[in-house]
């Protein structure tokens, strides 16, 4: 991990296309500006964690329902008349 100390209006450049500017600093908060191309995804970590968790729940739901259907489908297959 690289640790830097910056003052207001000082900048950090990442690669050729991302620039971070310290806009405001107080005792317990720092306000940053980020200049980056639209193709670069920038998200707060807490938001990313929330979206990831919700996606996992969305994927698990259909699988749970499918697993509940399997016994009923097996029962129907065993009861199907044979020709």
C-alpha positions, 0 to 999 in steps of 0.5 A: 500500500502506498501512503501519501500526504497531500494538502488541499489542491494537491494532486495524485495521478494514477496511470495516464488517465486518472487524477485525484485532487484534494478539494477540502480537508478537515479534522476527520474528513477529506473531500476528493475530486476524481478526474477519469474517463467514463470507462473507469468505474469508480465506486465507494467501497461500502456501496460496492459491498452492498451491491455485491451482497444483493447480487448474491441474494438475487442469484440464491433465490432462484436456485432455492426455488429450483431445489424445492421443485426437484422432489415434486418433479421426481415424483411426477416422473415416477407416477407418469404412465408408461406406454 
